[in-house]
Amino acid sequence: MKWIGWTAAIIAFCLMLYTCALPGDLPADDDTGAGLAGTYTVNGVDPLGVEYSGTVVITATDVTDRYEVGWIVTGGIHEGIGVVDGSTFEVSWAAIASGGGTGSGTATYRIGTDGVLRGTRWITGVAEPGTEEIFPDP
């Protein structure tokens, strides 16, 4: 029976060492990849050179590194699905309400260390991309 007490003490000691050795706090997000989830301010220029701005909401899904993305911007509401691959965020999107008709496309963003997403946004059937910067709201 003495061995049970020693085993418990050794396990407790190892857990204490492991906890003390962790660098800082444990991350708040879990395997759903909640790191990008939040509300953002977007500024962009479409392929025709027209500037727009608005709000982007990124929501984590049950799948690791996969997000739902919604834009409410000047002239439209768009929604899409995005996937994080390292420091890149790839999104497929479609307009669900727009003054200029329907549209769809893709976007590729670089995830900055400052939390800003910077990238290009393509519209299906248009030869040149637009640019977009998405800033985390404080």
N, CA and C atoms as a LAMMPS dump frame, in Angstrom:
ITEM: TIMESTEP
0
ITEM: NUMBER OF ATOMS
414
ITEM: BOX BOUNDS ff ff ff
-5.0000000000000000e+02 5.0000000000000000e+02
-5.0000000000000000e+02 5.0000000000000000e+02
-5.0000000000000000e+02 5.0000000000000000e+02
ITEM: ATOMS id mol type element x y z
1 1 1 N 0.806 -1.194 0
2 1 2 C 0 0 0
3 1 3 C 0.855 1.267 0
4 2 1 N 2.105 1.157 0.496
5 2 2 C 2.985 2.316 0.478
6 2 3 C 3.243 2.787 -0.945
7 3 1 N 3.313 1.859 -1.892
8 3 2 C 3.619 2.22 -3.265
9 3 3 C 2.538 3.105 -3.873
10 4 1 N 1.29 2.977 -3.422
11 4 2 C 0.208 3.823 -3.944
12 4 3 C 0.466 5.276 -3.541
13 5 1 N 0.872 5.493 -2.302
14 5 2 C 1.172 6.842 -1.842
15 5 3 C 2.346 7.451 -2.589
16 6 1 N 3.407 6.654 -2.792
17 6 2 C 4.575 7.129 -3.529
18 6 3 C 4.225 7.417 -4.988
19 7 1 N 3.426 6.57 -5.592
20 7 2 C 3.017 6.766 -6.985
21 7 3 C 2.224 8.06 -7.131
22 8 1 N 1.291 8.286 -6.212
23 8 2 C 0.491 9.512 -6.246
24 8 3 C 1.376 10.737 -6.065
25 9 1 N 2.347 10.65 -5.163
26 9 2 C 3.254 11.776 -4.923
27 9 3 C 4.105 12.063 -6.153
28 10 1 N 4.599 11.024 -6.808
29 10 2 C 5.418 11.203 -8.014
30 10 3 C 4.588 11.815 -9.138
31 11 1 N 3.367 11.348 -9.318
32 11 2 C 2.488 11.897 -10.356
33 11 3 C 2.197 13.369 -10.077
34 12 1 N 1.896 13.71 -8.825
35 12 2 C 1.621 15.103 -8.461
36 12 3 C 2.846 15.974 -8.712
37 13 1 N 4.035 15.469 -8.352
38 13 2 C 5.268 16.213 -8.573
39 13 3 C 5.498 16.45 -10.064
40 14 1 N 5.305 15.418 -10.888
41 14 2 C 5.494 15.552 -12.344
42 14 3 C 4.512 16.558 -12.935
43 15 1 N 3.268 16.539 -12.483
44 15 2 C 2.281 17.512 -12.968
45 15 3 C 2.676 18.929 -12.582
46 16 1 N 3.203 19.093 -11.361
47 16 2 C 3.646 20.407 -10.935
48 16 3 C 4.81 20.891 -11.804
49 17 1 N 5.793 20.017 -12.077
50 17 2 C 6.919 20.388 -12.932
51 17 3 C 6.449 20.765 -14.329
52 18 1 N 5.541 19.979 -14.892
53 18 2 C 5.021 20.243 -16.224
54 18 3 C 4.323 21.601 -16.27
55 19 1 N 3.492 21.883 -15.272
56 19 2 C 2.762 23.143 -15.23
57 19 3 C 3.708 24.319 -15.098
58 20 1 N 4.718 24.194 -14.249
59 20 2 C 5.684 25.283 -14.067
60 20 3 C 6.54 25.506 -15.301
61 21 1 N 6.749 24.483 -16.101
62 21 2 C 7.603 24.591 -17.283
63 21 3 C 6.887 25.196 -18.475
64 22 1 N 5.559 25.334 -18.411
65 22 2 C 4.823 25.905 -19.537
66 22 3 C 5.15 27.38 -19.69
67 23 1 N 5.414 27.841 -20.914
68 23 2 C 5.731 29.256 -21.123
69 23 3 C 4.47 30.104 -21.095
70 24 1 N 4.256 30.85 -20.048
71 24 2 C 3.095 31.737 -19.956
72 24 3 C 1.807 30.962 -19.763
73 25 1 N 0.706 31.64 -20.059
74 25 2 C -0.602 31.028 -19.91
75 25 3 C -0.896 30.107 -21.08
76 26 1 N -1.771 29.167 -20.846
77 26 2 C -2.226 28.306 -21.931
78 26 3 C -3.064 29.124 -22.89
79 27 1 N -3.044 28.808 -24.177
80 27 2 C -3.857 29.57 -25.131
81 27 3 C -5.335 29.412 -24.828
82 28 1 N -6.077 30.477 -25.062
83 28 2 C -7.497 30.464 -24.757
84 28 3 C -8.286 29.656 -25.777
85 29 1 N -7.828 29.601 -27.034
86 29 2 C -8.592 28.877 -28.042
87 29 3 C -8.314 27.384 -27.949
88 30 1 N -9.241 26.622 -28.494
89 30 2 C -9.133 25.176 -28.465
90 30 3 C -8.916 24.658 -29.872
91 31 1 N -9.206 23.408 -30.103
92 31 2 C -8.958 22.803 -31.406
93 31 3 C -9.853 23.332 -32.517
94 32 1 N -10.807 24.19 -32.201
95 32 2 C -11.641 24.753 -33.256
96 32 3 C -10.926 25.89 -33.971
97 33 1 N -9.755 26.272 -33.516
98 33 2 C -9.007 27.343 -34.172
99 33 3 C -9.637 28.693 -33.98
100 34 1 N -10.124 28.98 -32.797
101 34 2 C -10.846 30.219 -32.529
102 34 3 C -9.96 31.456 -32.585
103 35 1 N -8.684 31.322 -32.959
104 35 2 C -7.757 32.436 -32.969
105 35 3 C -8.147 33.599 -33.862
106 36 1 N -8.766 33.39 -35.004
107 36 2 C -9.16 34.484 -35.898
108 36 3 C -10.566 34.997 -35.616
109 37 1 N -11.321 34.283 -34.827
110 37 2 C -12.711 34.661 -34.588
111 37 3 C -12.794 36.058 -33.991
112 38 1 N -13.701 36.878 -34.535
113 38 2 C -13.897 38.218 -34.008
114 38 3 C -14.516 39.148 -35.031
115 39 1 N -14.622 40.408 -34.634
116 39 2 C -15.17 41.445 -35.498
117 39 3 C -14.03 42.339 -35.97
118 40 1 N -14.051 42.679 -37.239
119 40 2 C -12.966 43.42 -37.872
120 40 3 C -13.518 44.598 -38.67
121 41 1 N -12.67 45.568 -38.922
122 41 2 C -12.969 46.665 -39.844
123 41 3 C -12.221 46.378 -41.143
124 42 1 N -12.912 46.518 -42.269
125 42 2 C -12.296 46.232 -43.561
126 42 3 C -12.227 47.497 -44.411
127 43 1 N -11.113 47.646 -45.108
128 43 2 C -10.94 48.679 -46.126
129 43 3 C -10.411 47.975 -47.366
130 44 1 N -11.018 48.284 -48.51
131 44 2 C -10.585 47.624 -49.73
132 44 3 C -10.727 48.498 -50.949
133 45 1 N -10.148 47.996 -52.03
134 45 2 C -10.272 48.624 -53.346
135 45 3 C -10.628 47.503 -54.311
136 46 1 N -11.781 47.622 -54.989
137 46 2 C -12.19 46.558 -55.902
138 46 3 C -11.372 46.62 -57.194
139 47 1 N -11.524 45.644 -58.087
140 47 2 C -10.713 45.617 -59.318
141 47 3 C -10.892 46.835 -60.216
142 48 1 N -11.987 47.577 -60.062
143 48 2 C -12.224 48.776 -60.871
144 48 3 C -11.66 50.027 -60.207
145 49 1 N -11.028 49.872 -59.031
146 49 2 C -10.449 51.008 -58.331
147 49 3 C -11.392 51.707 -57.377
148 50 1 N -12.565 51.125 -57.149
149 50 2 C -13.549 51.721 -56.244
150 50 3 C -13.226 51.305 -54.803
151 51 1 N -13.086 52.308 -53.928
152 51 2 C -12.807 52.021 -52.52
153 51 3 C -14.09 51.65 -51.798
154 52 1 N -13.957 50.773 -50.808
155 52 2 C -15.091 50.392 -49.972
156 52 3 C -14.588 50.135 -48.561
157 53 1 N -15.531 50.102 -47.636
158 53 2 C -15.195 49.817 -46.249
159 53 3 C -16.4 49.167 -45.588
160 54 1 N -16.181 48.662 -44.38
161 54 2 C -17.28 48.037 -43.666
162 54 3 C -16.782 47.188 -42.517
163 55 1 N -17.546 46.151 -42.244
164 55 2 C -17.278 45.261 -41.12
165 55 3 C -17.178 43.834 -41.616
166 56 1 N -16.234 43.087 -41.064
167 56 2 C -16.099 41.656 -41.333
168 56 3 C -16.242 40.927 -40.002
169 57 1 N -17.048 39.881 -40.001
170 57 2 C -17.191 39.035 -38.815
171 57 3 C -16.679 37.65 -39.176
172 58 1 N -15.706 37.177 -38.406
173 58 2 C -15.125 35.852 -38.62
174 58 3 C -15.531 34.978 -37.441
175 59 1 N -16.148 33.833 -37.752
176 59 2 C -16.671 32.934 -36.729
177 59 3 C -16.025 31.563 -36.864
178 60 1 N -15.521 31.028 -35.763
179 60 2 C -14.93 29.682 -35.768
180 60 3 C -16.016 28.642 -36.018
181 61 1 N -15.652 27.559 -36.651
182 61 2 C -16.562 26.433 -36.862
183 61 3 C -16.085 25.255 -36.012
184 62 1 N -16.752 24.134 -36.141
185 62 2 C -16.352 22.933 -35.407
186 62 3 C -15.133 22.259 -36.024
187 63 1 N -14.722 22.722 -37.194
188 63 2 C -13.582 22.133 -37.886
189 63 3 C -12.347 23.008 -37.626
190 64 1 N -11.251 22.385 -37.23
191 64 2 C -10.019 23.112 -36.939
192 64 3 C -9.603 23.977 -38.114
193 65 1 N -9.275 25.239 -37.834
194 65 2 C -8.769 26.203 -38.818
195 65 3 C -9.741 26.536 -39.943
196 66 1 N -11.033 26.278 -39.747
197 66 2 C -12.06 26.613 -40.744
198 66 3 C -13.008 27.639 -40.123
199 67 1 N -13.322 28.687 -40.887
200 67 2 C -14.123 29.79 -40.367
201 67 3 C -15.238 30.173 -41.328
202 68 1 N -16.318 30.713 -40.771
203 68 2 C -17.34 31.386 -41.556
204 68 3 C -16.976 32.864 -41.562
205 69 1 N -17.097 33.504 -42.725
206 69 2 C -16.719 34.904 -42.857
207 69 3 C -17.9 35.669 -43.437
208 70 1 N -18.22 36.809 -42.837
209 70 2 C -19.293 37.656 -43.343
210 70 3 C -18.815 39.092 -43.489
211 71 1 N -19.059 39.681 -44.658
212 71 2 C -18.713 41.079 -44.923
213 71 3 C -19.996 41.884 -45.026
214 72 1 N -20.054 43.006 -44.352
215 72 2 C -21.087 44.017 -44.58
216 72 3 C -20.307 45.243 -45.024
217 73 1 N -20.32 45.492 -46.32
218 73 2 C -19.492 46.553 -46.896
219 73 3 C -20.358 47.484 -47.735
220 74 1 N -19.778 48.613 -48.097
221 74 2 C -20.451 49.567 -48.968
222 74 3 C -20.965 48.818 -50.198
223 75 1 N -22.261 48.793 -50.377
224 75 2 C -22.836 48.186 -51.57
225 75 3 C -23.149 46.711 -51.496
226 76 1 N -22.914 46.024 -50.372
227 76 2 C -23.255 44.611 -50.368
228 76 3 C -22.99 43.858 -49.082
229 77 1 N -23.547 42.678 -49.064
230 77 2 C -23.323 41.724 -47.977
231 77 3 C -22.818 40.442 -48.627
232 78 1 N -21.674 39.961 -48.144
233 78 2 C -21.055 38.761 -48.701
234 78 3 C -20.803 37.774 -47.576
235 79 1 N -20.801 36.503 -47.934
236 79 2 C -20.457 35.481 -46.943
237 79 3 C -19.555 34.442 -47.586
238 80 1 N -18.772 33.776 -46.745
239 80 2 C -17.852 32.786 -47.275
240 80 3 C -17.354 31.838 -46.207
241 81 1 N -16.508 30.922 -46.667
242 81 2 C -15.847 29.946 -45.807
243 81 3 C -14.348 30.102 -46.021
244 82 1 N -13.599 30.176 -44.919
245 82 2 C -12.165 30.349 -45.006
246 82 3 C -11.414 29.264 -44.256
247 83 1 N -10.197 29.006 -44.711
248 83 2 C -9.337 28 -44.095
249 83 3 C -7.961 28.622 -43.854
250 84 1 N -7.446 28.419 -42.641
251 84 2 C -6.108 28.889 -42.301
252 84 3 C -5.1 27.8 -42.637
253 85 1 N -4.028 28.203 -43.318
254 85 2 C -2.92 27.301 -43.62
255 85 3 C -1.641 28.055 -43.265
256 86 1 N -1.122 27.795 -42.074
257 86 2 C 0.041 28.536 -41.604
258 86 3 C -0.329 29.983 -41.363
259 87 1 N 0.315 30.914 -42.072
260 87 2 C -0.006 32.336 -41.919
261 87 3 C -0.828 32.858 -43.091
262 88 1 N -1.491 31.95 -43.804
263 88 2 C -2.346 32.324 -44.927
264 88 3 C -3.792 31.954 -44.615
265 89 1 N -4.712 32.832 -44.992
266 89 2 C -6.147 32.606 -44.816
267 89 3 C -6.785 32.658 -46.199
268 90 1 N -7.296 31.509 -46.669
269 90 2 C -7.919 31.382 -47.994
270 90 3 C -9.438 31.331 -47.825
271 91 1 N -10.146 32.185 -48.571
272 91 2 C -11.6 32.282 -48.43
273 91 3 C -12.276 32.165 -49.791
274 92 1 N -13.353 31.39 -49.844
275 92 2 C -14.267 31.375 -50.993
276 92 3 C -15.51 32.124 -50.543
277 93 1 N -15.987 33.076 -51.354
278 93 2 C -17.097 33.921 -50.928
279 93 3 C -18.124 34.096 -52.036
280 94 1 N -19.299 34.577 -51.644
281 94 2 C -20.374 34.901 -52.585
282 94 3 C -21.184 36.06 -52.022
283 95 1 N -21.683 36.911 -52.918
284 95 2 C -22.563 38.011 -52.514
285 95 3 C -23.94 37.434 -52.209
286 96 1 N -24.507 37.839 -51.071
287 96 2 C -25.871 37.393 -50.764
288 96 3 C -26.858 38.549 -50.868
289 97 1 N -26.341 39.773 -50.887
290 97 2 C -27.161 40.965 -51.13
291 97 3 C -26.225 42.019 -51.693
292 98 1 N -26.623 42.577 -52.837
293 98 2 C -25.738 43.551 -53.467
294 98 3 C -26.534 44.47 -54.369
295 99 1 N -26.14 45.749 -54.373
296 99 2 C -26.764 46.7 -55.283
297 99 3 C -26.343 46.465 -56.721
298 100 1 N -25.21 45.752 -56.916
299 100 2 C -24.686 45.534 -58.257
300 100 3 C -24.923 44.128 -58.783
301 101 1 N -25.823 43.374 -58.197
302 101 2 C -26.091 42.017 -58.655
303 101 3 C -25.333 40.977 -57.85
304 102 1 N -25.238 39.792 -58.406
305 102 2 C -24.575 38.71 -57.694
306 102 3 C -23.108 38.652 -58.078
307 103 1 N -22.339 38.03 -57.256
308 103 2 C -20.916 37.869 -57.529
309 103 3 C -20.348 36.843 -56.571
310 104 1 N -19.211 36.318 -56.938
311 104 2 C -18.526 35.367 -56.076
312 104 3 C -17.046 35.415 -56.41
313 105 1 N -16.254 34.722 -55.594
314 105 2 C -14.831 34.701 -55.861
315 105 3 C -14.046 34.095 -54.727
316 106 1 N -12.776 34.461 -54.682
317 106 2 C -11.882 33.969 -53.648
318 106 3 C -11.07 35.135 -53.102
319 107 1 N -10.488 34.913 -51.945
320 107 2 C -9.599 35.906 -51.35
321 107 3 C -8.458 35.167 -50.67
322 108 1 N -7.289 35.756 -50.713
323 108 2 C -6.119 35.198 -50.042
324 108 3 C -5.499 36.295 -49.193
325 109 1 N -5.399 36.028 -47.899
326 109 2 C -4.851 37.004 -46.97
327 109 3 C -3.605 36.438 -46.289
328 110 1 N -2.696 37.318 -45.978
329 110 2 C -1.546 37.003 -45.144
330 110 3 C -1.924 37.456 -43.742
331 111 1 N -1.793 36.58 -42.754
332 111 2 C -2.128 36.916 -41.376
333 111 3 C -0.897 37.555 -40.743
334 112 1 N -0.984 38.84 -40.46
335 112 2 C 0.149 39.56 -39.883
336 112 3 C 0.31 39.274 -38.399
337 113 1 N 1.51 39.473 -37.899
338 113 2 C 1.749 39.291 -36.469
339 113 3 C 0.967 40.31 -35.657
340 114 1 N 0.529 41.404 -36.299
341 114 2 C -0.286 42.421 -35.641
342 114 3 C -1.776 42.084 -35.699
343 115 1 N -2.133 40.916 -36.279
344 115 2 C -3.526 40.499 -36.377
345 115 3 C -4.248 41.029 -37.597
346 116 1 N -3.578 41.836 -38.41
347 116 2 C -4.191 42.396 -39.617
348 116 3 C -4.102 41.373 -40.746
349 117 1 N -5.195 41.23 -41.476
350 117 2 C -5.236 40.365 -42.652
351 117 3 C -5.069 41.26 -43.876
352 118 1 N -4.048 41.003 -44.671
353 118 2 C -3.789 41.799 -45.874
354 118 3 C -3.766 40.865 -47.076
355 119 1 N -4.509 41.251 -48.131
356 119 2 C -4.486 40.355 -49.264
357 119 3 C -5.208 40.847 -50.488
358 120 1 N -5.465 39.887 -51.364
359 120 2 C -6.151 40.156 -52.628
360 120 3 C -7.495 39.457 -52.612
361 121 1 N -8.449 40.077 -53.3
362 121 2 C -9.799 39.527 -53.388
363 121 3 C -10.181 39.474 -54.863
364 122 1 N -10.411 38.261 -55.333
365 122 2 C -10.74 38.03 -56.736
366 122 3 C -12.242 37.9 -56.912
367 123 1 N -12.753 38.446 -58.004
368 123 2 C -14.147 38.281 -58.397
369 123 3 C -14.149 37.365 -59.611
370 124 1 N -14.945 36.312 -59.562
371 124 2 C -15.015 35.369 -60.672
372 124 3 C -15.363 36.104 -61.968
373 125 1 N -14.553 35.865 -63.003
374 125 2 C -14.786 36.48 -64.299
375 125 3 C -14.086 37.817 -64.494
376 126 1 N -13.417 38.342 -63.482
377 126 2 C -12.688 39.613 -63.594
378 126 3 C -11.197 39.29 -63.591
379 127 1 N -10.469 39.878 -64.53
380 127 2 C -9.062 39.502 -64.736
381 127 3 C -8.126 39.946 -63.615
382 128 1 N -8.387 41.076 -62.989
383 128 2 C -7.489 41.612 -61.954
384 128 3 C -8.148 41.515 -60.58
385 129 1 N -7.322 41.35 -59.536
386 129 2 C -7.894 41.31 -58.185
387 129 3 C -8.032 42.703 -57.593
388 130 1 N -8.805 42.77 -56.521
389 130 2 C -8.826 43.958 -55.682
390 130 3 C -7.928 43.695 -54.482
391 131 1 N -7.769 44.671 -53.635
392 131 2 C -6.963 44.499 -52.435
393 131 3 C -7.827 44.774 -51.211
394 132 1 N -7.439 44.161 -50.111
395 132 2 C -8.228 44.324 -48.899
396 132 3 C -7.315 44.24 -47.683
397 133 1 N -7.637 45.056 -46.677
398 133 2 C -6.991 44.983 -45.381
399 133 3 C -8.098 44.864 -44.339
400 134 1 N -7.94 43.9 -43.449
401 134 2 C -8.944 43.632 -42.436
402 134 3 C -8.278 43.804 -41.077
403 135 1 N -8.752 44.79 -40.301
404 135 2 C -8.148 45.17 -39.029
405 135 3 C -9.003 44.688 -37.856
406 136 1 N -8.379 44.025 -36.872
407 136 2 C -9.147 43.586 -35.693
408 136 3 C -9.7 44.801 -34.949
409 137 1 N -10.958 44.713 -34.51
410 137 2 C -11.53 45.762 -33.676
411 137 3 C -10.971 45.592 -32.264
412 138 1 N -10.693 46.721 -31.613
413 138 2 C -10.134 46.633 -30.252
414 138 3 C -11.131 46.073 -29.262
